[in-house]
Amino acid sequence: MIVLRILGIVLCVVLLLGVSLTVFTLFAPARIEIKRDMPDGQLKMRLGFGPIKKVFRLGGKKKKPRKPTKKQEKKEKREEQKEKTTAPRFDLKRLPIDRALELVVELIYDLAGAIVWERLHVTVILHTADAARTGRLLGACSAVVGNIYPYLERTHVLKDTKIVIDADFDAQKTIWGLDISVMTQLRWYPGILWKRRKELWALWKAVRLTKEERKAWSQNQTASQQHVS
């Protein structure tokens, strides 16, 4: 009896932890923040999920790689050869673009209300060597923003918005800056993915490679390597 009671308590604790983790995963705020200071700041991306945060810096200075040892060189060479002969599971060249774009539009409509734009600051000061081209580019960008912004305002929650598109004919180059923060919750997505499961599965079937195709691909890669060597 004591063993059964202890086992029951353990199962209850595990179940409670599982329910708590599921609720936290579904309702915890997930944020994507992208920032770049003008004129030549580094592009930074911060991903957050609840209290967990991770910052990525894009376009920074690369560290000078260390000279690998002979053992590491042999290992990297084996891994490179293995990757060359390992067939991919999908081929994006087979993706039907028309169906994919149609699905993207439908998903955007489905996500209405599920995404909160906490901050949308975009500044672009255009400049090209040709003043007429700069003017045309400014007109095109202004038209795009003029069409997209009303749609976002209708379908999403916009809290802090500041979009500036301008031109400087005396500048040296185009400069731009971003400060974007988007928040969502995972609880919205299972229903959306289930609703569009047939379209998503059809796209996956269009790009995936069958076992026979992967086997033939590996054989061709191996034969080509042997021919080269």
C-alpha positions in Angstrom: 0.0 0.0 0.0 2.8 2.4 0.9 4.5 1.7 -2.5 1.3 2.3 -4.4 0.6 5.5 -2.4 4.2 6.8 -3.2 3.7 5.8 -6.8 0.4 7.7 -7.0 2.0 10.8 -5.4 4.8 10.7 -7.9 2.4 10.3 -10.9 0.3 13.2 -9.6 3.4 15.4 -9.3 4.6 14.5 -12.8 1.1 15.2 -14.2 0.9 18.5 -12.4 4.4 19.5 -13.8 3.3 18.4 -17.3 0.1 20.5 -17.1 2.0 23.5 -15.7 4.7 23.2 -18.4 2.0 22.9 -21.2 0.1 26.0 -19.9 3.4 28.0 -19.6 4.4 27.0 -23.1 1.1 28.0 -24.6 0.5 31.3 -22.7 4.1 32.6 -22.2 4.8 35.6 -24.4 7.2 34.9 -27.3 9.0 38.0 -28.6 11.1 38.8 -31.6 13.0 42.1 -31.4 15.1 43.5 -34.2 17.1 46.7 -33.8 19.6 48.6 -35.9 20.8 52.1 -35.1 21.4 54.7 -37.8 23.5 55.2 -39.8 25.8 52.1 -39.6 24.8 50.3 -36.5 25.0 46.5 -36.1 21.8 44.5 -36.7 20.7 42.8 -33.5 18.0 40.3 -33.0 16.7 39.2 -29.6 14.5 36.2 -29.2 12.5 35.8 -26.0 10.2 33.2 -24.6 9.0 34.0 -21.2 12.0 34.7 -19.0 14.4 33.1 -21.5 16.2 35.5 -23.8 18.9 35.1 -26.5 20.6 37.9 -28.4 22.1 37.5 -31.9 24.3 40.0 -33.6 24.3 39.9 -37.4 27.0 41.3 -39.6 29.6 41.8 -36.8 33.3 41.3 -37.1 34.2 37.6 -37.5 36.7 36.1 -35.2 39.9 35.0 -36.8 39.6 31.2 -37.0 42.3 29.1 -35.3 44.4 26.8 -37.3 43.0 23.3 -37.0 45.1 20.4 -36.0 45.7 17.4 -38.3 43.2 15.3 -36.3 40.5 18.0 -36.7 41.3 18.4 -40.4 40.8 14.6 -40.9 37.5 14.7 -38.9 36.2 17.7 -40.8 37.1 16.1 -44.1 35.2 12.9 -43.1 32.2 14.9 -42.1 32.3 16.9 -45.3 32.5 13.7 -47.4 29.6 12.3 -45.4 27.5 15.4 -45.9 28.2 15.3 -49.7 26.9 11.7 -49.9 23.9 12.2 -47.5 20.8 12.9 -49.5 18.6 15.8 -48.4 15.1 15.1 -47.2 13.6 17.8 -49.4 14.2 20.0 -52.4 12.9 23.5 -52.3 13.3 23.8 -56.1 10.2 21.7 -56.4 8.1 24.0 -54.3 5.0 25.3 -56.1 5.4 29.0 -55.7 1.8 29.9 -56.5 0.4 27.5 -53.9 3.0 28.6 -51.3 2.1 32.3 -51.8 -1.6 31.5 -51.6 -1.0 29.7 -48.3 1.1 32.5 -46.9 -1.7 35.0 -47.6 -4.2 32.7 -45.9 -2.0 32.3 -42.9 -1.6 36.0 -42.6 -5.4 36.3 -42.4 -5.5 33.5 -39.9 -3.0 35.2 -37.6 -5.0 38.4 -37.4 -5.2 39.3 -33.7 -2.5 36.7 -32.8 0.4 39.0 -33.3 1.0 42.2 -31.4 3.3 44.8 -32.9 4.5 46.4 -29.6 6.9 48.6 -31.5 7.3 49.3 -35.2 9.9 52.0 -35.9 11.3 52.0 -39.4 13.4 54.8 -40.9 14.8 54.8 -44.4 16.6 57.7 -46.0 17.1 56.9 -49.7 20.0 57.9 -51.9 21.2 56.7 -55.3 23.7 58.2 -57.8 20.7 59.2 -60.0 18.4 61.8 -58.6 15.5 60.7 -60.8 15.9 57.1 -59.7 16.0 58.2 -56.1 12.7 60.0 -56.7 11.1 56.9 -58.3 12.3 54.7 -55.5 10.9 57.0 -52.9 7.5 57.0 -54.6 7.5 53.2 -54.9 8.5 52.7 -51.2 5.9 55.2 -50.1 3.2 53.4 -52.1 4.2 50.0 -50.6 4.0 51.4 -47.1 0.7 53.2 -47.8 -0.8 49.9 -48.9 0.6 47.6 -46.2 0.1 49.8 -43.2 -3.7 50.1 -43.4 -3.9 46.3 -43.8 -1.7 45.8 -40.7 -3.8 48.3 -38.8 -7.0 46.3 -39.6 -5.7 42.8 -38.9 -3.0 43.2 -36.2 -2.6 45.1 -33.0 -0.2 48.1 -33.5 0.8 49.9 -30.3 3.8 52.1 -31.2 4.3 52.9 -34.9 6.7 55.3 -36.6 7.5 54.7 -40.2 9.7 57.3 -42.0 10.5 57.0 -45.7 12.4 59.9 -47.1 15.2 60.8 -49.6 18.4 62.8 -49.3 19.8 63.8 -52.7 23.0 65.2 -51.2 23.8 62.1 -49.1 26.6 59.6 -49.8 24.4 56.5 -49.5 21.1 55.1 -48.3 20.9 54.8 -44.5 18.3 52.9 -42.5 17.4 51.9 -39.0 15.0 49.5 -37.3 13.4 49.1 -33.9 10.8 46.4 -34.1 9.2 44.3 -31.3 6.7 41.6 -32.1 4.9 39.6 -29.4 2.7 36.5 -29.8 1.6 33.4 -27.9 1.9 29.8 -29.0 -1.7 29.0 -28.0 -2.9 30.5 -31.3 -0.9 28.3 -33.6 -2.1 24.7 -33.0 -5.6 25.6 -34.2 -4.2 27.5 -37.3 -1.8 24.7 -38.2 -4.6 22.1 -37.8 -6.9 24.3 -40.0 -4.4 24.4 -42.8 -3.0 20.9 -42.3 -4.0 19.7 -45.7 -2.4 22.6 -47.6 0.8 22.3 -45.4 1.0 18.6 -46.0 0.5 19.0 -49.8 3.4 21.5 -49.9 5.6 19.1 -47.8 4.8 16.2 -50.2 5.7 18.4 -53.1 9.2 19.1 -51.9 10.1 16.0 -50.0 12.3 13.3 -51.5 11.1 9.7 -51.4 13.4 6.9 -50.2 14.1 5.8 -53.8 14.9 9.4 -54.8 17.3 9.8 -51.8 19.0 6.5 -52.5 19.5 7.5 -56.2 20.8 10.9 -55.2 23.4 9.3 -52.8 24.5 6.8 -55.4 25.0 9.6 -58.0 27.0 11.7 -55.5 29.2 8.7 -54.6 29.7 7.9 -58.3 30.7 11.5 -59.1 33.1 11.6 -56.2 34.8 8.3 -57.3 35.0 9.6 -60.9 36.7 12.9 -59.7 39.1 11.0 -57.5 
